[in-house]
């Protein structure tokens, strides 16, 4: 038996067919669970169905483990589901990586302190020392892991150790200007988010705003995506853009872009920690 105040979020992806919503809703109703919010999407191109259900356990509902066991037997198995049942009241533990540009880090920390991002931040990792005082001001442990070609394997190993020791749920690359190894990308698959400072896929790699200025673009933006071994090509979670014109210098574009990066990264992190993002091949389904 579970607490009458417990809340859960169920995320589901499976082949699309008749009766999925009915089966899920019936399962929850039959176990004294009340649906608070529900969203679903059937992708006609891939033939997959996606669903997110936020529900509460009323008096008489089974506990987490029993819900999982019963759902596997009665619903997930028959519908061939990939699914997870999350404790909606548990705060996700987020590890932040940063290099020498601190605007995204500062924005995330402000939202965290103000309660806009209900997360825990057990550590900040950087390949530079620039933000150790900012971390100390927020009372967050700061780990300096300088990266060279020779030290990279060892330092990435230490980064993974920190993530494991701190029971990290999500890693956020808040303008962390290092390319993660394929091995590290694999270990963090589906739980590492990067902010790319241009409107992907147009301008990849270094100095995208300068690339954009050279091309005379009329829109610039930012993209938050999951990290994969294919540089800057992971499944996109969030994007935003703003109009620019011929009077603006590359520095103007950088300043505008930094504001957009802050907003886009924060939206992506919030969507992830609320379990609103489901992978759909090389794309994502993001329930608002």
Short mmCIF file of the C-alpha atoms (twelve columns), coordinates in Angstrom:
data_MODEL
# 
_entry.id   MODEL 
# 
loop_
_atom_site.group_PDB 
_atom_site.id 
_atom_site.type_symbol 
_atom_site.label_atom_id 
_atom_site.label_alt_id 
_atom_site.label_comp_id 
_atom_site.label_asym_id 
_atom_site.label_seq_id 
_atom_site.Cartn_x 
_atom_site.Cartn_y 
_atom_site.Cartn_z 
_atom_site.pdbx_PDB_model_num 
ATOM 1   C CA . UNK A 1   0.000  0.000  0.000   1 
ATOM 2   C CA . UNK A 2   1.321  3.450  -0.889  1 
ATOM 3   C CA . UNK A 3   0.926  6.914  0.598   1 
ATOM 4   C CA . UNK A 4   -2.347 8.589  -0.481  1 
ATOM 5   C CA . UNK A 5   -0.262 11.648 -1.416  1 
ATOM 6   C CA . UNK A 6   2.124  9.821  -3.799  1 
ATOM 7   C CA . UNK A 7   2.268  11.047 -7.402  1 
ATOM 8   C CA . UNK A 8   3.778  9.334  -10.412 1 
ATOM 9   C CA . UNK A 9   4.548  10.028 -14.052 1 
ATOM 10  C CA . UNK A 10  4.189  7.155  -16.495 1 
ATOM 11  C CA . UNK A 11  5.923  7.454  -19.875 1 
ATOM 12  C CA . UNK A 12  5.180  4.984  -22.657 1 
ATOM 13  C CA . UNK A 13  6.251  4.299  -26.232 1 
ATOM 14  C CA . UNK A 14  5.061  1.297  -28.229 1 
ATOM 15  C CA . UNK A 15  3.690  0.232  -31.611 1 
ATOM 16  C CA . UNK A 16  0.465  2.123  -32.251 1 
ATOM 17  C CA . UNK A 17  -2.697 0.064  -32.055 1 
ATOM 18  C CA . UNK A 18  -6.272 0.209  -30.801 1 
ATOM 19  C CA . UNK A 19  -6.933 0.289  -27.057 1 
ATOM 20  C CA . UNK A 20  -3.722 1.655  -25.522 1 
ATOM 21  C CA . UNK A 21  -5.279 4.671  -23.800 1 
ATOM 22  C CA . UNK A 22  -8.206 2.559  -22.616 1 
ATOM 23  C CA . UNK A 23  -5.853 -0.066 -21.188 1 
ATOM 24  C CA . UNK A 24  -3.700 2.460  -19.332 1 
ATOM 25  C CA . UNK A 25  -6.641 4.438  -17.947 1 
ATOM 26  C CA . UNK A 26  -8.449 1.264  -16.921 1 
ATOM 27  C CA . UNK A 27  -5.359 -0.101 -15.210 1 
ATOM 28  C CA . UNK A 28  -4.933 3.077  -13.145 1 
ATOM 29  C CA . UNK A 29  -8.626 3.402  -12.280 1 
ATOM 30  C CA . UNK A 30  -8.710 -0.212 -11.155 1 
ATOM 31  C CA . UNK A 31  -5.883 0.464  -8.695  1 
ATOM 32  C CA . UNK A 32  -7.288 3.603  -7.034  1 
ATOM 33  C CA . UNK A 33  -5.141 5.995  -9.077  1 
ATOM 34  C CA . UNK A 34  -6.447 9.345  -10.320 1 
ATOM 35  C CA . UNK A 35  -5.176 10.856 -13.585 1 
ATOM 36  C CA . UNK A 36  -4.065 14.488 -13.150 1 
ATOM 37  C CA . UNK A 37  -2.715 15.116 -16.659 1 
ATOM 38  C CA . UNK A 38  -2.482 12.969 -19.771 1 
ATOM 39  C CA . UNK A 39  -1.022 13.513 -23.239 1 
ATOM 40  C CA . UNK A 40  -0.543 11.162 -26.154 1 
ATOM 41  C CA . UNK A 41  0.663  11.185 -29.740 1 
ATOM 42  C CA . UNK A 42  0.460  8.617  -32.519 1 
ATOM 43  C CA . UNK A 43  3.209  9.055  -35.115 1 
ATOM 44  C CA . UNK A 44  1.759  7.903  -38.425 1 
ATOM 45  C CA . UNK A 45  5.173  7.866  -40.092 1 
ATOM 46  C CA . UNK A 46  6.964  5.666  -37.577 1 
ATOM 47  C CA . UNK A 47  3.866  3.750  -36.461 1 
ATOM 48  C CA . UNK A 48  4.733  4.419  -32.828 1 
ATOM 49  C CA . UNK A 49  2.518  5.671  -30.028 1 
ATOM 50  C CA . UNK A 50  3.746  7.903  -27.188 1 
ATOM 51  C CA . UNK A 51  2.036  8.704  -23.909 1 
ATOM 52  C CA . UNK A 52  2.732  10.597 -20.690 1 
ATOM 53  C CA . UNK A 53  0.387  10.267 -17.710 1 
ATOM 54  C CA . UNK A 54  0.726  12.161 -14.429 1 
ATOM 55  C CA . UNK A 55  -1.394 10.515 -11.757 1 
ATOM 56  C CA . UNK A 56  -1.885 10.410 -8.003  1 
ATOM 57  C CA . UNK A 57  -2.357 7.395  -5.774  1 
ATOM 58  C CA . UNK A 58  -5.504 7.632  -3.654  1 
ATOM 59  C CA . UNK A 59  -6.209 5.600  -0.546  1 
ATOM 60  C CA . UNK A 60  -5.975 1.882  -1.259  1 
ATOM 61  C CA . UNK A 61  -3.572 2.200  -4.205  1 
ATOM 62  C CA . UNK A 62  -0.643 -0.257 -4.395  1 
ATOM 63  C CA . UNK A 63  2.954  0.874  -3.902  1 
ATOM 64  C CA . UNK A 64  5.494  1.719  -6.589  1 
ATOM 65  C CA . UNK A 65  6.940  -1.789 -6.914  1 
ATOM 66  C CA . UNK A 66  3.523  -3.436 -7.116  1 
ATOM 67  C CA . UNK A 67  2.327  -0.921 -9.708  1 
ATOM 68  C CA . UNK A 68  5.366  -1.699 -11.842 1 
ATOM 69  C CA . UNK A 69  4.917  -5.450 -11.531 1 
ATOM 70  C CA . UNK A 70  1.214  -5.354 -12.361 1 
ATOM 71  C CA . UNK A 71  1.652  -2.886 -15.229 1 
ATOM 72  C CA . UNK A 72  4.322  -5.102 -16.787 1 
ATOM 73  C CA . UNK A 73  2.031  -8.117 -16.696 1 
ATOM 74  C CA . UNK A 74  -1.295 -6.588 -17.670 1 
ATOM 75  C CA . UNK A 75  -0.428 -3.672 -19.989 1 
ATOM 76  C CA . UNK A 76  3.227  -3.237 -20.960 1 
ATOM 77  C CA . UNK A 77  3.754  -6.840 -21.991 1 
ATOM 78  C CA . UNK A 78  0.697  -7.243 -24.221 1 
ATOM 79  C CA . UNK A 79  1.308  -3.882 -25.950 1 
ATOM 80  C CA . UNK A 80  5.117  -4.340 -26.270 1 
ATOM 81  C CA . UNK A 81  5.809  -1.103 -24.433 1 
ATOM 82  C CA . UNK A 82  9.021  0.662  -23.551 1 
ATOM 83  C CA . UNK A 83  7.994  2.460  -20.386 1 
ATOM 84  C CA . UNK A 84  9.081  3.993  -17.100 1 
ATOM 85  C CA . UNK A 85  7.245  4.859  -13.901 1 
ATOM 86  C CA . UNK A 86  8.745  7.918  -12.215 1 
ATOM 87  C CA . UNK A 87  8.209  9.316  -8.736  1 
ATOM 88  C CA . UNK A 88  6.838  12.770 -9.613  1 
ATOM 89  C CA . UNK A 89  7.825  14.215 -6.232  1 
ATOM 90  C CA . UNK A 90  11.486 13.195 -6.405  1 
ATOM 91  C CA . UNK A 91  13.838 15.985 -7.473  1 
ATOM 92  C CA . UNK A 92  16.201 15.049 -10.286 1 
ATOM 93  C CA . UNK A 93  19.919 15.331 -9.495  1 
ATOM 94  C CA . UNK A 94  21.624 17.434 -12.180 1 
ATOM 95  C CA . UNK A 95  25.369 17.682 -12.812 1 
ATOM 96  C CA . UNK A 96  26.371 20.856 -14.696 1 
ATOM 97  C CA . UNK A 97  29.429 21.053 -16.959 1 
ATOM 98  C CA . UNK A 98  30.814 24.458 -17.962 1 
ATOM 99  C CA . UNK A 99  33.930 25.983 -19.539 1 
ATOM 100 C CA . UNK A 100 34.679 29.732 -19.804 1 
ATOM 101 C CA . UNK A 101 31.260 31.166 -20.767 1 
ATOM 102 C CA . UNK A 102 29.068 31.308 -17.680 1 
ATOM 103 C CA . UNK A 103 25.763 32.797 -18.813 1 
ATOM 104 C CA . UNK A 104 23.914 29.470 -19.061 1 
ATOM 105 C CA . UNK A 105 25.387 28.273 -15.754 1 
ATOM 106 C CA . UNK A 106 24.398 31.503 -14.026 1 
ATOM 107 C CA . UNK A 107 20.884 31.352 -15.471 1 
ATOM 108 C CA . UNK A 108 20.368 27.736 -14.365 1 
ATOM 109 C CA . UNK A 109 21.636 28.532 -10.870 1 
ATOM 110 C CA . UNK A 110 19.300 31.525 -10.601 1 
ATOM 111 C CA . UNK A 111 16.287 29.464 -11.679 1 
ATOM 112 C CA . UNK A 112 17.352 26.730 -9.255  1 
ATOM 113 C CA . UNK A 113 17.635 29.146 -6.332  1 
ATOM 114 C CA . UNK A 114 14.362 30.877 -7.234  1 
ATOM 115 C CA . UNK A 115 12.494 27.578 -7.375  1 
ATOM 116 C CA . UNK A 116 11.841 27.691 -11.114 1 
ATOM 117 C CA . UNK A 117 13.818 24.496 -11.628 1 
ATOM 118 C CA . UNK A 118 12.904 21.959 -8.923  1 
ATOM 119 C CA . UNK A 119 16.177 20.040 -9.077  1 
ATOM 120 C CA . UNK A 120 19.181 19.232 -6.927  1 
ATOM 121 C CA . UNK A 121 22.644 20.260 -8.158  1 
ATOM 122 C CA . UNK A 122 25.185 18.054 -6.365  1 
ATOM 123 C CA . UNK A 123 28.209 19.336 -8.313  1 
ATOM 124 C CA . UNK A 124 29.582 21.589 -11.044 1 
ATOM 125 C CA . UNK A 125 32.435 20.327 -13.238 1 
ATOM 126 C CA . UNK A 126 34.675 22.516 -15.371 1 
ATOM 127 C CA . UNK A 127 37.867 22.332 -17.393 1 
ATOM 128 C CA . UNK A 128 38.660 25.870 -16.191 1 
ATOM 129 C CA . UNK A 129 38.723 27.495 -12.742 1 
ATOM 130 C CA . UNK A 130 36.674 30.572 -13.712 1 
ATOM 131 C CA . UNK A 131 33.456 29.716 -11.862 1 
ATOM 132 C CA . UNK A 132 34.624 28.110 -8.628  1 
ATOM 133 C CA . UNK A 133 33.638 31.228 -6.667  1 
ATOM 134 C CA . UNK A 134 30.157 31.235 -8.228  1 
ATOM 135 C CA . UNK A 135 29.760 27.591 -7.257  1 
ATOM 136 C CA . UNK A 136 30.955 28.342 -3.715  1 
ATOM 137 C CA . UNK A 137 28.478 31.220 -3.415  1 
ATOM 138 C CA . UNK A 138 25.696 28.737 -4.194  1 
ATOM 139 C CA . UNK A 139 27.267 26.196 -1.819  1 
ATOM 140 C CA . UNK A 140 27.750 23.657 -4.623  1 
ATOM 141 C CA . UNK A 141 30.926 21.523 -4.854  1 
ATOM 142 C CA . UNK A 142 33.164 22.533 -7.782  1 
ATOM 143 C CA . UNK A 143 35.401 20.009 -9.556  1 
ATOM 144 C CA . UNK A 144 38.242 21.302 -11.729 1 
ATOM 145 C CA . UNK A 145 39.078 18.717 -14.404 1 
ATOM 146 C CA . UNK A 146 41.496 20.283 -16.922 1 
ATOM 147 C CA . UNK A 147 41.402 18.580 -20.307 1 
ATOM 148 C CA . UNK A 148 44.340 17.866 -22.592 1 
ATOM 149 C CA . UNK A 149 44.540 15.205 -25.306 1 
ATOM 150 C CA . UNK A 150 46.656 13.079 -22.957 1 
ATOM 151 C CA . UNK A 151 44.530 13.587 -19.828 1 
ATOM 152 C CA . UNK A 152 41.106 13.369 -21.464 1 
ATOM 153 C CA . UNK A 153 40.459 9.633  -20.905 1 
ATOM 154 C CA . UNK A 154 41.428 9.905  -17.236 1 
ATOM 155 C CA . UNK A 155 39.401 13.078 -16.682 1 
ATOM 156 C CA . UNK A 156 36.328 11.665 -18.395 1 
ATOM 157 C CA . UNK A 157 36.661 8.661  -16.130 1 
ATOM 158 C CA . UNK A 158 36.714 10.977 -13.135 1 
ATOM 159 C CA . UNK A 159 33.660 12.815 -14.485 1 
ATOM 160 C CA . UNK A 160 31.780 9.512  -14.633 1 
ATOM 161 C CA . UNK A 161 32.898 8.690  -11.094 1 
ATOM 162 C CA . UNK A 162 31.474 12.013 -9.871  1 
ATOM 163 C CA . UNK A 163 28.193 11.303 -11.691 1 
ATOM 164 C CA . UNK A 164 27.955 7.872  -10.096 1 
ATOM 165 C CA . UNK A 165 29.007 9.008  -6.618  1 
ATOM 166 C CA . UNK A 166 26.434 11.803 -6.692  1 
ATOM 167 C CA . UNK A 167 23.685 9.550  -8.147  1 
ATOM 168 C CA . UNK A 168 23.231 11.969 -11.053 1 
ATOM 169 C CA . UNK A 169 20.092 11.674 -13.189 1 
ATOM 170 C CA . UNK A 170 20.976 14.293 -15.811 1 
ATOM 171 C CA . UNK A 171 24.177 15.914 -17.097 1 
ATOM 172 C CA . UNK A 172 23.847 19.421 -18.571 1 
ATOM 173 C CA . UNK A 173 26.538 20.846 -20.830 1 
ATOM 174 C CA . UNK A 174 26.060 24.555 -20.108 1 
ATOM 175 C CA . UNK A 175 28.489 25.775 -22.779 1 
ATOM 176 C CA . UNK A 176 30.997 23.048 -21.941 1 
ATOM 177 C CA . UNK A 177 33.393 23.454 -24.821 1 
ATOM 178 C CA . UNK A 178 34.725 19.915 -24.981 1 
ATOM 179 C CA . UNK A 179 33.778 17.150 -27.378 1 
ATOM 180 C CA . UNK A 180 32.791 14.110 -25.337 1 
ATOM 181 C CA . UNK A 181 34.310 10.790 -26.370 1 
ATOM 182 C CA . UNK A 182 32.033 8.182  -27.990 1 
ATOM 183 C CA . UNK A 183 32.480 6.045  -24.880 1 
ATOM 184 C CA . UNK A 184 31.267 8.821  -22.581 1 
ATOM 185 C CA . UNK A 185 28.391 9.667  -24.935 1 
ATOM 186 C CA . UNK A 186 27.318 6.053  -24.784 1 
ATOM 187 C CA . UNK A 187 27.395 5.978  -20.985 1 
ATOM 188 C CA . UNK A 188 25.291 9.158  -20.833 1 
ATOM 189 C CA . UNK A 189 22.870 8.284  -23.652 1 
ATOM 190 C CA . UNK A 190 19.468 9.895  -23.107 1 
ATOM 191 C CA . UNK A 191 20.567 11.741 -19.973 1 
ATOM 192 C CA . UNK A 192 22.941 14.448 -21.213 1 
ATOM 193 C CA . UNK A 193 21.723 17.722 -22.717 1 
ATOM 194 C CA . UNK A 194 23.860 20.197 -24.673 1 
ATOM 195 C CA . UNK A 195 23.114 23.776 -25.677 1 
ATOM 196 C CA . UNK A 196 24.432 24.665 -29.101 1 
ATOM 197 C CA . UNK A 197 24.847 28.338 -29.784 1 
ATOM 198 C CA . UNK A 198 23.304 28.470 -33.211 1 
ATOM 199 C CA . UNK A 199 20.115 27.408 -34.891 1 
ATOM 200 C CA . UNK A 200 21.106 23.852 -35.812 1 
ATOM 201 C CA . UNK A 201 21.724 22.255 -38.187 1 
ATOM 202 C CA . UNK A 202 22.916 25.340 -40.059 1 
ATOM 203 C CA . UNK A 203 26.120 26.278 -38.250 1 
ATOM 204 C CA . UNK A 204 28.094 23.602 -36.448 1 
ATOM 205 C CA . UNK A 205 31.417 23.714 -34.627 1 
ATOM 206 C CA . UNK A 206 33.317 26.829 -33.563 1 
ATOM 207 C CA . UNK A 207 32.109 30.446 -33.771 1 
ATOM 208 C CA . UNK A 208 28.662 29.765 -35.241 1 
ATOM 209 C CA . UNK A 209 27.541 33.384 -34.802 1 
ATOM 210 C CA . UNK A 210 30.492 34.549 -36.873 1 
ATOM 211 C CA . UNK A 211 29.593 31.933 -39.478 1 
ATOM 212 C CA . UNK A 212 26.028 33.213 -39.424 1 
ATOM 213 C CA . UNK A 213 27.160 36.841 -39.794 1 
ATOM 214 C CA . UNK A 214 29.335 35.943 -42.765 1 
ATOM 215 C CA . UNK A 215 26.328 34.322 -44.435 1 
ATOM 216 C CA . UNK A 216 24.130 37.366 -43.738 1 
ATOM 217 C CA . UNK A 217 21.440 35.431 -41.896 1 
ATOM 218 C CA . UNK A 218 18.176 37.090 -40.855 1 
ATOM 219 C CA . UNK A 219 17.478 34.659 -38.006 1 
ATOM 220 C CA . UNK A 220 19.735 33.381 -35.260 1 
ATOM 221 C CA . UNK A 221 18.880 31.002 -32.481 1 
ATOM 222 C CA . UNK A 222 19.898 28.232 -30.140 1 
ATOM 223 C CA . UNK A 223 19.273 24.495 -29.981 1 
ATOM 224 C CA . UNK A 224 19.167 22.191 -26.961 1 
ATOM 225 C CA . UNK A 225 19.652 18.541 -27.838 1 
ATOM 226 C CA . UNK A 226 20.642 15.225 -26.340 1 
ATOM 227 C CA . UNK A 227 24.332 14.432 -26.589 1 
ATOM 228 C CA . UNK A 228 25.386 11.685 -29.000 1 
ATOM 229 C CA . UNK A 229 28.688 10.651 -30.538 1 
ATOM 230 C CA . UNK A 230 27.645 12.531 -33.706 1 
ATOM 231 C CA . UNK A 231 28.729 16.071 -32.880 1 
ATOM 232 C CA . UNK A 232 25.788 18.491 -32.545 1 
ATOM 233 C CA . UNK A 233 23.405 16.028 -34.198 1 
ATOM 234 C CA . UNK A 234 21.588 14.534 -31.199 1 
ATOM 235 C CA . UNK A 235 17.778 14.505 -30.932 1 
ATOM 236 C CA . UNK A 236 16.536 18.089 -30.599 1 
ATOM 237 C CA . UNK A 237 14.533 19.001 -27.494 1 
ATOM 238 C CA . UNK A 238 14.046 22.768 -27.783 1 
ATOM 239 C CA . UNK A 239 14.852 25.641 -30.141 1 
ATOM 240 C CA . UNK A 240 14.262 29.365 -30.310 1 
ATOM 241 C CA . UNK A 241 15.147 32.073 -32.831 1 
ATOM 242 C CA . UNK A 242 15.188 35.850 -33.127 1 
ATOM 243 C CA . UNK A 243 15.331 38.159 -36.120 1 
ATOM 244 C CA . UNK A 244 18.548 40.056 -36.850 1 
ATOM 245 C CA . UNK A 245 19.574 42.374 -39.667 1 
ATOM 246 C CA . UNK A 246 22.480 43.748 -41.676 1 
ATOM 247 C CA . UNK A 247 23.275 46.522 -39.167 1 
ATOM 248 C CA . UNK A 248 24.378 44.075 -36.475 1 
ATOM 249 C CA . UNK A 249 27.953 43.027 -35.858 1 
ATOM 250 C CA . UNK A 250 29.080 39.527 -34.865 1 
ATOM 251 C CA . UNK A 251 29.292 40.779 -31.258 1 
ATOM 252 C CA . UNK A 252 25.663 41.917 -31.442 1 
ATOM 253 C CA . UNK A 253 24.673 38.461 -32.604 1 
ATOM 254 C CA . UNK A 254 26.644 36.855 -29.775 1 
ATOM 255 C CA . UNK A 255 24.880 39.050 -27.180 1 
ATOM 256 C CA . UNK A 256 21.426 38.264 -28.562 1 
ATOM 257 C CA . UNK A 257 22.341 34.610 -28.886 1 
ATOM 258 C CA . UNK A 258 23.399 34.289 -25.256 1 
ATOM 259 C CA . UNK A 259 19.972 35.398 -24.073 1 
ATOM 260 C CA . UNK A 260 18.327 32.845 -26.351 1 
ATOM 261 C CA . UNK A 261 20.692 30.097 -25.155 1 
ATOM 262 C CA . UNK A 262 19.673 30.706 -21.537 1 
ATOM 263 C CA . UNK A 263 15.979 30.332 -22.278 1 
ATOM 264 C CA . UNK A 264 16.319 27.332 -24.587 1 
ATOM 265 C CA . UNK A 265 18.552 25.356 -22.210 1 
ATOM 266 C CA . UNK A 266 16.301 26.055 -19.220 1 
ATOM 267 C CA . UNK A 267 13.216 24.931 -21.176 1 
ATOM 268 C CA . UNK A 268 14.952 21.734 -22.261 1 
ATOM 269 C CA . UNK A 269 16.113 20.892 -18.741 1 
ATOM 270 C CA . UNK A 270 12.647 21.562 -17.330 1 
ATOM 271 C CA . UNK A 271 10.998 19.374 -19.980 1 
ATOM 272 C CA . UNK A 272 13.430 16.545 -19.250 1 
ATOM 273 C CA . UNK A 273 13.100 16.617 -15.468 1 
ATOM 274 C CA . UNK A 274 9.311  16.611 -15.828 1 
ATOM 275 C CA . UNK A 275 9.597  13.505 -18.049 1 
ATOM 276 C CA . UNK A 276 7.990  15.297 -20.990 1 
ATOM 277 C CA . UNK A 277 10.603 14.212 -23.561 1 
ATOM 278 C CA . UNK A 278 10.363 10.815 -25.272 1 
ATOM 279 C CA . UNK A 279 12.816 9.635  -27.899 1 
ATOM 280 C CA . UNK A 280 11.385 8.884  -31.331 1 
ATOM 281 C CA . UNK A 281 14.366 7.580  -33.292 1 
ATOM 282 C CA . UNK A 282 16.576 10.554 -34.159 1 
ATOM 283 C CA . UNK A 283 13.808 12.949 -33.030 1 
ATOM 284 C CA . UNK A 284 11.896 13.653 -29.844 1 
ATOM 285 C CA . UNK A 285 8.288  13.908 -28.786 1 
ATOM 286 C CA . UNK A 286 7.969  16.761 -26.260 1 
ATOM 287 C CA . UNK A 287 4.668  16.953 -24.391 1 
ATOM 288 C CA . UNK A 288 3.917  20.509 -23.286 1 
# 
